[in-house]
Amino acid sequence: MLRIKSNLNWFILLLAMIGLVFVIGCGGSEDKLKMTGLLQEFSKTLDEYSDAVTKADAAKKAEIEGKLNSYEHKWSAMKMQMADKITPQVLDELDNEYHKIENKYKTLAGKS
């Protein structure tokens, strides 16, 4: 009886440790958060650009175009830097999101 309780305690402790590893290990990585932050900045800047195109504000549009073009360089550099730090699936997912935003920018730029 005592041996069963001892084994049960070890089993519970092992399960608790495994659960803790999953909880800690499955959180968003810092590198993924950096890339996601860049995509959010890009998207916000694109929204500003869309407003400038709608209002036909040429000066603001030109200023924002410079920012938007810089995101292409930032994204390429960050993608190369993070390639070995995050999983390929996450990198592909983020890259697809980047290309959606980029295509939206190209569409807006073509209209103006």
ROROLUM-491525 format. One line per 8 residues: their letters; for each residue z negated, x negated, y negated of C-alpha. Coordinates in steps of 0.5 Angstrom, whole numbers, always signed. Layout:
BEGIN
a> Z,X,Y  ...
! end
This chain:
BEGIN
mlriksnl> +0,+0,+0  -2,-6,-5  +5,-9,-3  +9,-3,-5  +5,-2,-12  +7,-10,-13  +14,-9,-11  +15,-3,-15
nwfillla> +12,-6,-21  +16,-12,-21  +22,-7,-20  +20,-3,-26  +19,-10,-30  +26,-12,-28  +29,-5,-30  +26,-6,-37
miglvfvi> +28,-13,-38  +36,-11,-36  +35,-5,-41  +33,-9,-46  +39,-14,-45  +44,-8,-46  +40,-5,-52  +40,-12,-55
gcggsedk> +47,-14,-53  +51,-8,-54  +50,-8,-61  +55,-9,-66  +57,-16,-67  +56,-20,-74  +63,-22,-73  +66,-15,-72
lkmtgllq> +62,-13,-78  +65,-18,-82  +72,-16,-80  +71,-9,-81  +68,-10,-88  +74,-13,-90  +78,-7,-87  +74,-3,-91
efsktlde> +75,-7,-98  +82,-7,-96  +82,+1,-95  +78,+2,-102  +83,-2,-106  +89,+1,-103  +86,+8,-105  +85,+5,-112
ysdavtka> +93,+3,-111  +95,+10,-109  +91,+13,-116  +95,+8,-120  +101,+10,-117  +100,+17,-118  +98,+16,-125  +104,+11,-126
daakkaei> +99,+6,-129  +104,+0,-129  +98,-5,-131  +93,-3,-126  +98,-2,-121  +100,-10,-122  +93,-12,-122  +92,-8,-115
egklnsye> +98,-11,-112  +95,-18,-113  +89,-16,-109  +92,-12,-104  +97,-18,-102  +91,-23,-102  +88,-19,-96  +94,-21,-92
hkwsamkm> +92,-28,-92  +85,-26,-92  +86,-22,-85  +90,-28,-82  +85,-33,-83  +79,-29,-81  +83,-26,-75  +85,-34,-73
qmadkitp> +77,-36,-74  +74,-30,-70  +79,-30,-64  +74,-34,-60  +68,-30,-62  +70,-23,-61  +73,-20,-55  +81,-19,-55
qvldeldn> +80,-11,-54  +76,-11,-61  +81,-16,-64  +87,-11,-62  +83,-5,-64  +81,-8,-71  +88,-11,-72  +91,-4,-70
eyhkienk> +87,-1,-76  +89,-7,-81  +97,-5,-79  +96,+2,-81  +93,+0,-87  +98,-5,-89  +104,+1,-87  +101,+6,-92
yktlagks> +101,+0,-97  +108,-1,-96  +110,+6,-96  +106,+7,-103  +110,+1,-105  +116,+3,-103  +115,+10,-107  +114,+7,-113
! end
